[in-house]
C-alpha cells in the first residue's frame, strides 16, 4: 500500500452528551480529531502507511492526542513536540431543524506557532506517494501557511501526488484572505476536493442554481465550474461531495468527480445522521484510497460509501474497514444485523 502524509492540526473535541445544548450540559464527551488527522486514521484503516505531521505540546494532553492516533496505526514519528497548548473545539450536536454548533478555542496552539525548522521535510517526503492537506491549515495562522507552503515545495520536489480539501472556515479567516492564500497554493495541487461553498469562498467559483440549504443541486453548475477550475489550475482530478441538507438529522449524500475528460456521478444515499463531523474528511480519504487502487467511477463510489458510513459513527474518526465500505458501495444498505 501507499505511504501517505497528512499535515495539520489535531484538536481536543469536547462535545455535549447526546443532543444536549451547551447551557444544559454538566459534562463533555472527549475525543480527538481534525481534518488531516481524520484522513490519516481512515487511510491507516484501509491498510496504507499513513503518517500525520503536526506539532503538539510535550504535556499529557498532547501525548493523549498522539496516543489517539497510534491506537489506529497512524505513524506519528514526524510529530514535533513543543509549544504551550493543543487546540480545542466545543461541539453541540443539532437535531431536526436545530443546527449543530462549533465554538473554537485554538488561538496560539502549538501547530499555529510551528516553524519549518520543526520538521525535516526531506525525510518526510523522500519516499512518500501522496500528501494531503486542507484549507484549515493555512487558515490557522500566517505562520502555519508558511510552513505548509514549504512542505508543499518539498513534496513536489520528490514528485509526490498532492491533494487538498478546500474546507473554508469563516471563523478562521475572511473570503479575501482565503482566496489570496489558497489561489497561490493551488500551483502545488493535483487533486482538488471541495463542496460548493469551499469552491466559492476559497477560489471564487460558484455553481449556478445550487442551494444546499433548500436541498437544491444543479449538476450542470458543477460541470461548468469544474471545467473552469481545470483550465485555471490544471488539476488532474476535481471532486465534490453533494450534500442535500434537509435538516440537521437527515441529508442526501452523493458526489461528483471530474478527471479532465469525463464526469462521474455517484449513487445517492439518504442518511440519518449520528455525527456529521469528519464526513468530508472521510470522503477525501475514501477518494485517495480509491484513486490509488481503483478506476475513477469505483473510486468515487468507494469515497461516497465511506463517508455515508461516517455519518453513522460518533466522533471525528471513521472507524470502518475496506470490506465494510465495499459492501455498502456494492449495494447492501439494508443495515441488517450481521451474525
Secondary structure, 3 states (H helix, E strand, C coil): CCEEEEECCCEEEEEECCCCCCCCCCCEEEEEECHHHHHHHHHHHCCCEEEEECEECCCHHHHHHHHHHHCCCCECCCCEECCCCCCEEEEECCECCECCEEEEECCCCCHHHCCHHHCCHHHHHCCCCEEEEEHHHHHHCHHHHHHHHHHHHHHHHCCCEEEEECCCCCCCCCHHHHHHHHHHHHHHCCEEECCHHHHHHHHCCCCCCCEHHHCECCHHHHHHHHHHHHHHHCCCEEEEEEEEECCCCEEEEEEEEECCCCEEECCCEEEECCCCCCHHHHHHHHHHHHHHHCCHHHHHHHHHHHHHHHCCCCCCCCCCCHHHHHHHHCCCCCCCCCC
